[in-house]
Amino acid sequence: MKISAIFDRLSRRIVSAARLLPQNRHGAVALMFALLAPLLILCMFGAIDVTSMNNSRNQLQSATDTAALAVSSTDSENPNTTEATLKSLAASMLQANFKGGTPSLTAFSLCTPVQTADCAKVNGNPTVTNTVSMTTSVKGSCWVPLVLPGVCTGGGETAPVYASNTTNIGFAANIQMNMLLDVSGSMIVGATTNDVNLISTWVTNNWSQVHYSGDSSQSKPCAFACHDEGPTPGSTTPSDVQTGLTNAHAAGATTRYDVMISAASALIDHIQTEVTSGPQAQALSKNTYGFNVYSLSDNLVAPTAAYTNTNYSGAKTAISNVQLGVDTHMNEYLPTFVSDIGAGGTGNSSTSPLKFVILVTDGVESDFYKDFYSGENGNVGCNNSSNLASDPAWSYYTFTGCYASPINTAYCTQLKNNGVVLAVLETPYVPLTGQDPNEQLYELFVRHNLYPSGPSGPSAVSTALQACATTGYYYQANSSAAISSGFTSLTDKFLASTAYVKQ
């Protein structure tokens, strides 16, 4: 029977006996009451003590659990966080979540792959690793230690109440790293201003070599970043774009495609270095890594079976095998990509890996011929005078709503809702000026949709890509060096968060 129930029964008897005192002429009840009253009073206070102690203990345990979770989460996000910082966090969280007293952090032990000083102290067992362990106490009330020694020790307001928690941190996560590389023709423009000038000079000196197979009579050069140049849909082929890349190299130029492929390959080396000898290697080396390389242009190219969830070497081979395409049909093939990636997992097994996607693109969706000639995608066809209007932001006539639209962020939202971390590395278009819109497809169809507010306004594509990325995972690269650093900074941010609280 609970002490509180005993107290209730005895209280009723005391009251009943007190009522009988005036009626009992022999004083038997009075004698009984006199003998039992001290014990009954002690039992009453004991019941009060038990209730108070249990409440304090439950509240302290809850505060301790919250503090341990906060410490574990912080350490999992940044394994290099010092023990002193984490201990201070534990103390502040303990106080913030315990009301009506001042709890103490009586013991604190941290044993992780980075912070190893306490590994031999956790429960006296040096094999208990990847844990945060703490013991807490608070003063409780206990007025009857002699009568009820099993309830508490000490007396008055000095009786301690204890709580403890040991939380495991998972530093052995299963991680799936996915690259989605834009390999459309626009990625073979010069990577820097100097590269653009080298290509321009080469075109001037080699005019006859820049015509594409779709239209040998074309008087204007398609140069190196052509999308469907010619009088019929699909006239430009991937081999034409590859020829443009070859010509760019002949000019001594480096293209954005070159930088992207080189940086993607270097990223694999970077990850391997971080895992084996980097500042967080003790934690990162416990993870299991798999790599998938996708490319996106006229269609989505998924990794072959030999390069699915592959290792470092396999990932670099897959990157080197990526082939150039022509157009960028992101919005057409992203649903397939979202389905192929699937849901992100917990990281605690090979069948439930943490999933990371890094999308590298200029973000320009090109459905020029689908819309311009055939009127697909719900349009009547952009090759229609009703679509030609004056654009005051750019001071010329332009076809609007036909070409170079931004990415559809709904697909990004779906990926993120599936628990996938989506990083976006943008290699942005620059708003070219000073060309005749009647002679340049870029000005006639593209520029208005990229920069609807004019040359000094924001890029609609950049805005969409930033919204596309998981918070904190957007990076705009405006130079070759920035493309490389963008790869590493976005990936390092993800790797730093791959540890997880197991319980």
KOLDO-934818 format. One record per residue (C-alpha): x, y, z; residue in three letters. Coordinates in steps of 0.5 Angstrom, whole numbers, padded with zeros to 4 digits, always signed. Example, Ala and Ser with C-alpha at 12.3 -4.5 7.8 and 13.67 -1.06 7.14 Angstrom:
# residues 2
+0025-0009+0016ALA +0027-0002+0014SER 
***
This chain:
# residues 503
+0000+0000+0000MET +0003+0007-0002LYS +0005+0011+0004ILE +0000+0017+0002SER -0006+0012+0003ALA -0003+0010+0009ILE -0003+0017+0011PHE -0010+0018+0009ASP -0013+0012+0013ARG -0009+0014+0019LEU -0011+0021+0019SER -0019+0019+0018ARG -0018+0015+0025ARG -0014+0020+0028ILE -0020+0025+0027VAL -0025+0019+0029SER -0022+0018+0035ALA -0022+0026+0037ALA -0029+0026+0036ARG -0030+0020+0041LEU -0026+0024+0047LEU -0032+0028+0050PRO -0036+0021+0050GLN -0031+0016+0052ASN -0032+0016+0060ARG -0026+0011+0061HIS -0021+0015+0057GLY -0019+0009+0053ALA -0019+0013+0047VAL -0016+0019+0050ALA -0010+0014+0052LEU -0010+0011+0045MET -0009+0017+0042PHE -0004+0020+0046ALA +0000+0014+0045LEU -0001+0014+0037LEU -0001+0021+0036ALA +0007+0022+0035PRO +0008+0016+0030LEU +0002+0018+0026LEU +0004+0025+0026ILE +0011+0023+0023LEU +0008+0018+0018CYS +0004+0024+0016MET +0010+0028+0015PHE +0014+0022+0012GLY +0008+0022+0007ALA +0009+0029+0005ILE +0017+0028+0005ASP +0016+0022+0000VAL +0011+0026-0005THR +0016+0032-0005SER +0022+0028-0006MET +0019+0024-0012ASN +0017+0031-0015ASN +0024+0033-0014SER +0027+0027-0017ARG +0022+0027-0023ASN +0023+0034-0025GLN +0031+0033-0024LEU +0031+0027-0028GLN +0027+0031-0034SER +0032+0037-0033ALA +0038+0032-0034THR +0035+0028-0040ASP +0034+0035-0043THR +0041+0037-0041ALA +0044+0031-0044ALA +0040+0031-0050LEU +0043+0039-0051ALA +0050+0037-0050VAL +0050+0030-0055SER +0046+0034-0060SER +0052+0040-0060THR +0057+0035-0060ASP +0054+0031-0066SER +0054+0037-0070GLU +0061+0040-0068ASN +0065+0034-0065PRO +0071+0039-0064ASN +0067+0043-0059THR +0071+0043-0052THR +0069+0039-0046GLU +0069+0045-0042ALA +0064+0049-0047THR +0059+0042-0047LEU +0060+0042-0039LYS +0058+0049-0039SER +0052+0048-0043LEU +0050+0042-0039ALA +0050+0046-0033ALA +0046+0052-0036SER +0041+0047-0039MET +0040+0044-0032LEU +0038+0050-0029GLN +0034+0053-0034ALA +0029+0046-0034ASN +0029+0045-0027PHE +0024+0050-0023LYS +0024+0051-0015GLY +0031+0050-0014GLY +0038+0050-0016THR +0041+0044-0018PRO +0048+0042-0019SER +0052+0038-0024LEU +0056+0033-0019THR +0059+0029-0025ALA +0060+0030-0032PHE +0064+0025-0037SER +0065+0026-0045LEU +0068+0020-0049CYS +0067+0021-0056THR +0072+0020-0062PRO +0075+0027-0061VAL +0074+0029-0054GLN +0077+0023-0051THR +0080+0025-0044ALA +0074+0022-0040ASP +0073+0015-0044CYS +0076+0012-0038ALA +0072+0015-0033LYS +0065+0013-0036VAL +0062+0008-0031ASN +0069+0006-0030GLY +0069+0003-0036ASN +0074+0005-0042PRO +0070+0001-0047THR +0064+0006-0047VAL +0065+0010-0052THR +0061+0016-0056ASN +0057+0018-0050THR +0055+0023-0045VAL +0054+0022-0038SER +0052+0026-0033MET +0050+0026-0025THR +0046+0031-0022THR +0043+0033-0015SER +0039+0038-0012VAL +0037+0039-0005LYS +0030+0036-0002GLY +0026+0036+0004SER +0026+0031+0009CYS +0024+0031+0016TRP +0023+0024+0019VAL +0030+0021+0017PRO +0030+0017+0023LEU +0023+0014+0023VAL +0023+0013+0015LEU +0031+0012+0014PRO +0029+0009+0007GLY +0026+0015+0004VAL +0032+0020+0005CYS +0039+0021+0009THR +0040+0028+0013GLY +0035+0032+0015GLY +0031+0039+0014GLY +0033+0042+0007GLU +0039+0038+0006THR +0037+0032+0004ALA +0040+0030-0004PRO +0036+0028-0009VAL +0040+0025-0015TYR +0039+0024-0023ALA +0043+0021-0028SER +0043+0020-0036ASN +0048+0017-0041THR +0047+0019-0048THR +0050+0015-0054ASN +0052+0019-0060ILE +0052+0016-0067GLY +0059+0017-0070PHE +0059+0011-0075ALA +0053+0014-0080ALA +0052+0011-0086ASN +0052+0017-0091ILE +0050+0017-0099GLN +0054+0023-0103MET +0050+0025-0109ASN +0052+0029-0114MET +0048+0032-0120LEU +0052+0036-0125LEU +0049+0040-0130ASP +0053+0038-0137VAL +0049+0043-0142SER +0052+0047-0147GLY +0052+0053-0143SER +0057+0050-0138MET +0063+0051-0144ILE +0063+0058-0143VAL +0069+0061-0141GLY +0071+0060-0133ALA +0074+0067-0133THR +0074+0074-0137THR +0080+0072-0139ASN +0078+0065-0142ASP +0072+0069-0145VAL +0076+0073-0149ASN +0081+0067-0151LEU +0075+0064-0154ILE +0072+0070-0157SER +0079+0071-0160THR +0079+0064-0163TRP +0072+0065-0166VAL +0074+0071-0170THR +0081+0068-0172ASN +0077+0061-0174ASN +0070+0063-0176TRP +0069+0057-0181SER +0070+0052-0175GLN +0065+0055-0171VAL +0059+0053-0175HIS +0054+0047-0172TYR +0052+0041-0177SER +0045+0043-0176GLY +0046+0050-0180ASP +0052+0050-0184SER +0049+0057-0188SER +0049+0060-0181GLN +0052+0067-0182SER +0053+0068-0174LYS +0057+0063-0170PRO +0054+0059-0165CYS +0061+0059-0161ALA +0061+0055-0155PHE +0055+0055-0151ALA +0050+0053-0156CYS +0043+0051-0155HIS +0039+0048-0161ASP +0042+0053-0166GLU +0039+0052-0173GLY +0032+0052-0176PRO +0029+0046-0174THR +0029+0043-0167PRO +0034+0039-0164GLY +0039+0041-0170SER +0045+0042-0165THR +0048+0035-0162THR +0052+0033-0156PRO +0058+0032-0161SER +0057+0039-0163ASP +0058+0042-0156VAL +0064+0037-0155GLN +0067+0040-0161THR +0066+0047-0158GLY +0070+0044-0152LEU +0075+0042-0156THR +0076+0049-0159ASN +0076+0052-0153ALA +0082+0048-0151HIS +0085+0050-0157ALA +0084+0057-0155ALA +0088+0056-0149GLY +0081+0057-0145ALA +0078+0053-0139THR +0071+0053-0139THR +0066+0052-0133ARG +0065+0045-0135TYR +0072+0044-0134ASP +0073+0047-0127VAL +0066+0043-0125MET +0069+0036-0127ILE +0076+0038-0124SER +0073+0041-0117ALA +0068+0035-0117ALA +0074+0030-0117SER +0078+0034-0112ALA +0072+0034-0108LEU +0073+0026-0107ILE +0080+0027-0105ASP +0078+0032-0100HIS +0073+0028-0097ILE +0078+0022-0097GLN +0083+0027-0094THR +0078+0029-0088GLU +0076+0022-0087VAL +0084+0020-0086THR +0088+0026-0083SER +0083+0032-0082GLY +0082+0035-0076PRO +0075+0031-0075GLN +0078+0025-0078ALA +0077+0021-0071GLN +0070+0022-0072ALA +0069+0022-0080LEU +0073+0016-0080SER +0068+0012-0077LYS +0062+0013-0082ASN +0061+0009-0088THR +0061+0013-0095TYR +0058+0012-0102GLY +0058+0016-0108PHE +0053+0017-0114ASN +0054+0021-0120VAL +0049+0024-0124TYR +0049+0028-0130SER +0043+0033-0133LEU +0042+0036-0139SER +0038+0033-0145ASP +0036+0028-0140ASN +0038+0025-0133LEU +0044+0020-0133VAL +0044+0016-0127ALA +0050+0012-0125PRO +0051+0005-0128THR +0051-0001-0123ALA +0058-0001-0123ALA +0058+0006-0120TYR +0052+0006-0115THR +0054+0008-0108ASN +0061+0007-0110THR +0068+0008-0106ASN +0073+0014-0107TYR +0076+0011-0114SER +0069+0009-0117GLY +0067+0016-0116ALA +0072+0019-0119LYS +0072+0015-0125THR +0064+0016-0125ALA +0066+0024-0125ILE +0071+0023-0131SER +0066+0019-0135ASN +0061+0025-0135VAL +0059+0027-0142GLN +0057+0034-0145LEU +0050+0035-0147GLY +0046+0040-0151VAL +0040+0043-0147ASP +0038+0044-0139THR +0031+0040-0138HIS +0032+0040-0130MET +0024+0041-0129ASN +0023+0035-0134GLU +0028+0030-0131TYR +0028+0033-0123LEU +0022+0028-0121PRO +0026+0022-0124THR +0032+0024-0120PHE +0027+0026-0113VAL +0024+0019-0114SER +0031+0016-0115ASP +0034+0019-0109ILE +0029+0017-0105GLY +0028+0019-0097ALA +0034+0020-0093GLY +0035+0016-0087GLY +0037+0016-0080THR +0044+0014-0082GLY +0044+0008-0077ASN +0044+0002-0082SER +0046+0001-0090SER +0039+0001-0092THR +0037+0008-0088SER +0043+0012-0090PRO +0044+0020-0089LEU +0043+0023-0096LYS +0046+0029-0099PHE +0045+0032-0106VAL +0050+0037-0109ILE +0047+0040-0115LEU +0052+0044-0119VAL +0048+0048-0125THR +0047+0055-0128ASP +0040+0054-0126GLY +0037+0056-0133VAL +0032+0051-0136GLU +0032+0051-0143SER +0025+0049-0147ASP +0027+0054-0153PHE +0024+0049-0158TYR +0019+0046-0155LYS +0016+0052-0154ASP +0018+0057-0159PHE +0016+0052-0165TYR +0011+0047-0163SER +0008+0050-0157GLY +0009+0044-0152GLU +0008+0045-0145ASN +0001+0049-0145GLY +0004+0054-0150ASN +0001+0056-0156VAL +0008+0057-0159GLY +0013+0063-0157CYS +0014+0064-0165ASN +0008+0068-0165ASN +0008+0076-0165SER +0003+0076-0159SER +0009+0074-0155ASN +0014+0079-0157LEU +0013+0086-0153ALA +0017+0092-0151SER +0022+0090-0145ASP +0023+0097-0142PRO +0028+0094-0137ALA +0032+0093-0142TRP +0030+0098-0148SER +0028+0093-0153TYR +0023+0088-0156TYR +0023+0081-0153THR +0020+0074-0153PHE +0017+0073-0146THR +0016+0067-0142GLY +0019+0062-0147CYS +0026+0060-0145TYR +0031+0060-0140ALA +0026+0060-0134SER +0029+0058-0127PRO +0028+0052-0124ILE +0022+0049-0121ASN +0023+0050-0113THR +0017+0045-0112ALA +0022+0039-0114TYR +0027+0042-0109CYS +0022+0042-0103THR +0020+0035-0105GLN +0027+0033-0104LEU +0028+0037-0097LYS +0021+0034-0095ASN +0024+0027-0096ASN +0030+0028-0091GLY +0035+0030-0096VAL +0040+0035-0095VAL +0040+0039-0102LEU +0046+0044-0103ALA +0046+0048-0109VAL +0053+0051-0112LEU +0051+0056-0117GLU +0055+0058-0123THR +0051+0064-0125PRO +0050+0067-0132TYR +0052+0074-0133VAL +0048+0079-0136PRO +0051+0081-0142LEU +0050+0088-0145THR +0051+0092-0151GLY +0049+0086-0156GLN +0043+0087-0162ASP +0037+0083-0160PRO +0035+0082-0167ASN +0042+0078-0168GLU +0043+0075-0161GLN +0039+0069-0158LEU +0041+0071-0152TYR +0038+0078-0151GLU +0032+0076-0155LEU +0030+0070-0151PHE +0034+0069-0145VAL +0037+0075-0142ARG +0030+0078-0140HIS +0028+0072-0136ASN +0034+0071-0132LEU +0034+0079-0130TYR +0027+0081-0131PRO +0028+0088-0127SER +0034+0090-0132GLY +0042+0089-0132PRO +0042+0092-0124SER +0036+0088-0122GLY +0037+0081-0118PRO +0037+0074-0122SER +0031+0071-0122ALA +0035+0064-0123VAL +0039+0066-0117SER +0033+0067-0113THR +0030+0061-0115ALA +0037+0057-0113LEU +0037+0060-0106GLN +0030+0058-0105ALA +0032+0051-0107CYS +0037+0049-0103ALA +0037+0047-0095THR +0038+0053-0091THR +0045+0055-0090GLY +0047+0050-0096TYR +0047+0055-0102TYR +0053+0058-0105TYR +0054+0062-0111GLN +0061+0061-0115ALA +0063+0067-0119ASN +0070+0064-0121SER +0074+0058-0122SER +0077+0058-0115ALA +0070+0059-0112ALA +0067+0053-0116ILE +0072+0049-0112SER +0071+0052-0105SER +0064+0052-0106GLY +0064+0044-0107PHE +0069+0043-0101THR +0065+0048-0096SER +0058+0046-0098LEU +0060+0038-0097THR +0064+0040-0090ASP +0058+0043-0087LYS +0054+0037-0088PHE +0060+0032-0086LEU +0060+0036-0080ALA +0053+0035-0078SER +0053+0027-0080THR +0054+0025-0073ALA +0047+0024-0069TYR +0044+0022-0062VAL +0042+0015-0062LYS +0038+0015-0055GLN 
***
